[in-house]
Amino acid sequence: MRLLIAEDETDLAEALAAFFEKNRFTVDTVNDGLSAYEYAGADDYDAIILDVMMPKMDGIEVLRRIRADGNKTPVMMLTAKAEKNDRITGFDTGADDYLPKPFDTDELLSRLRAILRRREEYKPPVLSYADITLNPVSDMLQCSAGKSVRLSGREFQVMELLLRAPNTVFSAEKIMERVWGWDSESEINVVWVHISNLRKKLKSIGSSVTIHANRGLGYILEAEND
C-alpha cells in the first residue's frame, strides 16, 4: 500500500512514516502543501494523510485542487483545529475522514484502514498459521474451530509480528522496538502484559497455538502439533 504523508512538523512526519512502514505501507513524506499537491498528482497513492496547516498551500486548498483534478484517492485530514466548522469545511471539500491533533497512532491506523476498506480494490492480507487467522480489517483473531476474539491495537501488532515469523524467537526488547519503538515512554513490562493477554485470548478461542517463553531468550509462537 502506497501512502503520502503531508505534514509540516518534520519530527511528526518522520515518526508517522516509521509507524506506517512497520505496518507494511510504502511511504512518501512532504512538508508543505505545494509539494503535497505535486506528489499527489504525480504518483498513484492508495491514501493521503494531509495536514491542514502547512506552508505554501494549506491542506484544504491541496484537497480542493486534487479533487478538482479528478483525484479520488482517500484523504485523511490532520489538524490542530478541532472546531466544528473546520471539520465541515474538510468534509465538504472532499475529505474522507478528519482527525484532530493530538491523536493516537493506533486510532489513525484504524481509521485509515476504514477508509481504505471502502475502496473496492482494497484486499488486505489475512495472516494464517496452524489453526488461526488474523484479519487486519476487523482486528479479529479467529480459530478454525469457529471462535474468534477482537485484539486491541498493540495486541494486534504483537500478534502480527509473531505470525509473520512463527517458530522464531523474539526477545522482549525486539518486540518493544518493533511495536512500541525505542522512543516510547512505556516500560518493558508492557510487552509481558500483552503477551499474557494474547495467551489468554488464544486459549479462549480453543487454538492449538500458543506463545512459549524461552527463558533468557524471548517468546516464540508455536502450535502444539509442530
C-alpha positions in Angstrom: 0.0 0.0 0.0 1.4 3.4 -1.0 0.8 6.3 1.4 1.6 10.0 1.0 2.0 11.9 4.3 1.9 15.7 4.1 2.9 17.2 7.4 4.9 20.4 8.1 6.2 19.2 11.5 9.2 17.2 10.4 9.6 15.1 13.5 5.9 14.1 13.4 6.1 13.3 9.7 9.2 11.1 10.3 7.5 9.3 13.2 4.4 8.7 11.2 6.4 7.4 8.3 8.3 4.9 10.5 5.0 3.8 12.1 3.2 3.1 8.8 6.3 1.4 7.3 6.2 -1.0 10.2 2.6 -1.6 9.2 3.5 -2.6 5.7 2.9 0.7 3.9 5.3 2.3 1.5 5.5 5.9 2.5 6.5 9.2 0.9 6.6 12.4 3.1 6.4 16.1 2.2 6.4 19.1 4.4 4.5 21.8 2.5 1.2 22.0 0.7 2.7 22.7 -2.8 4.8 19.6 -2.6 1.8 17.6 -1.4 -0.2 18.7 -4.4 2.6 17.9 -6.8 3.2 14.4 -5.3 -0.5 13.6 -5.2 -0.8 14.3 -8.9 2.5 12.6 -9.9 2.0 9.2 -8.3 -0.7 6.6 -7.6 -1.2 6.5 -3.9 -3.7 4.3 -2.0 -4.3 7.0 0.6 -3.1 10.5 1.6 -2.7 11.9 5.1 -2.9 15.6 4.8 -2.2 18.2 7.5 -4.4 21.4 7.2 -1.9 24.0 8.4 1.1 23.9 6.0 3.3 26.5 4.3 2.9 27.4 0.6 -0.6 25.9 0.4 -2.9 24.8 3.2 -4.3 21.3 3.3 -7.8 22.4 2.4 -6.6 24.1 -0.8 -4.5 21.0 -1.6 -7.6 18.8 -1.2 -9.7 21.2 -3.3 -7.2 21.1 -6.1 -6.7 17.4 -6.2 -10.4 16.8 -6.2 -10.9 19.3 -9.0 -8.3 17.3 -10.9 -10.4 14.2 -10.6 -8.2 12.5 -8.0 -10.4 10.3 -5.8 -7.6 9.0 -3.5 -8.9 8.6 0.1 -7.7 11.5 2.2 -7.4 11.7 6.0 -7.1 15.3 7.3 -5.0 16.1 10.3 -5.1 19.4 12.1 -4.7 21.1 15.4 -8.1 22.7 14.8 -11.0 20.8 16.3 -13.8 23.3 15.7 -17.0 22.0 14.0 -16.7 24.5 11.1 -13.2 23.3 10.3 -14.4 19.7 10.1 -17.4 20.6 8.0 -15.1 22.5 5.6 -12.8 19.5 5.3 -15.6 17.1 4.6 -17.3 19.5 2.1 -14.1 19.8 0.2 -13.8 16.0 -0.2 -12.0 14.6 2.9 -12.8 11.0 3.8 -12.1 11.4 7.5 -10.8 14.1 9.9 -8.6 13.6 13.0 -7.7 16.4 15.3 -4.2 16.6 17.0 -3.1 15.2 19.3 -4.1 11.8 18.2 -3.2 8.1 19.0 -1.3 6.4 16.1 -3.3 3.2 16.6 -6.5 5.2 16.1 -5.1 6.8 13.0 -4.2 3.4 11.6 -7.6 2.0 12.3 -9.4 4.9 10.7 -7.1 4.9 7.7 -7.9 1.2 7.2 -11.6 2.0 7.5 -11.4 4.5 4.6 -9.3 2.0 2.6 -11.9 -0.7 3.1 -14.4 1.5 1.3 -12.3 1.2 -1.9 -13.4 -1.8 -3.9 -9.9 -2.8 -4.9 -8.5 -2.9 -1.4 -7.9 -6.5 -0.4 -5.9 -6.6 2.9 -3.8 -9.6 3.6 -5.0 -12.2 6.1 -2.2 -13.9 8.1 -2.6 -17.6 8.9 -0.7 -20.1 10.9 -1.8 -23.6 12.1 -5.4 -23.2 13.1 -5.6 -19.4 13.5 -6.0 -16.4 11.1 -5.5 -12.7 11.8 -7.7 -10.3 9.9 -6.2 -6.7 9.6 -9.5 -5.2 8.6 -11.6 -6.4 11.6 -8.6 -6.9 14.0 -10.1 -10.3 14.8 -8.1 -13.4 15.7 -10.0 -16.5 14.6 -9.6 -20.2 15.2 -10.6 -22.7 12.6 -13.0 -24.2 15.2 -15.1 -21.1 14.7 -14.4 -19.0 17.7 -12.9 -15.5 17.4 -11.8 -12.6 19.5 -11.0 -9.0 18.8 -7.5 -7.7 19.6 -6.5 -4.3 20.8 -4.2 -2.2 18.6 -1.0 -3.2 20.4 -2.1 -6.8 20.7 -2.7 -6.9 17.0 0.8 -5.6 16.3 2.5 -8.1 18.6 0.5 -11.0 17.1 1.2 -9.8 13.6 4.9 -9.7 14.3 4.9 -13.3 15.7 2.6 -14.6 12.9 5.0 -13.3 10.2 7.7 -15.5 11.7 6.3 -18.4 13.6 8.7 -20.7 15.4 11.1 -17.8 15.7 12.3 -16.4 19.0 11.7 -12.7 19.6 13.2 -11.1 22.6 11.1 -8.7 24.7 13.5 -6.0 23.7 13.0 -6.7 20.0 9.2 -6.8 20.4 9.4 -3.5 22.2 11.5 -2.0 19.4 9.3 -3.2 16.6 5.9 -2.5 18.1 6.3 0.5 20.6 9.6 1.9 19.3 12.6 2.8 21.4 11.4 6.4 21.8 8.3 5.1 23.7 7.9 6.0 27.3 6.5 2.6 28.1 8.4 0.1 30.3 9.5 -3.3 29.1 6.8 -5.0 31.2 4.2 -3.7 28.8 5.4 -6.5 26.5 4.9 -9.1 29.2 1.4 -7.8 29.8 0.4 -8.0 26.1 2.0 -11.5 25.7 -0.1 -12.7 28.7 -3.3 -11.2 27.2 -2.6 -12.8 23.8 -2.1 -16.2 25.5 -5.4 -15.9 27.3 -7.2 -14.9 24.0 -5.6 -17.8 22.1 -6.8 -20.2 24.8 -10.3 -18.6 24.8 -10.8 -19.4 21.1 -9.6 -23.0 21.5 -6.5 -22.7 19.4 -3.6 -25.2 19.5 -1.3 -22.2 19.0 0.4 -20.6 22.0 3.2 -18.2 22.8 6.0 -20.0 24.7 8.7 -18.3 26.7 12.3 -19.4 26.2 14.0 -18.4 29.4 16.6 -15.8 28.8 15.8 -15.7 25.1 12.3 -14.4 24.4 9.0 -15.5 23.0 8.1 -17.9 20.2 4.8 -18.6 18.5 4.2 -22.4 18.2 1.5 -24.9 17.5 1.2 -28.0 19.8 1.4 -30.4 16.8 4.5 -28.8 15.3 
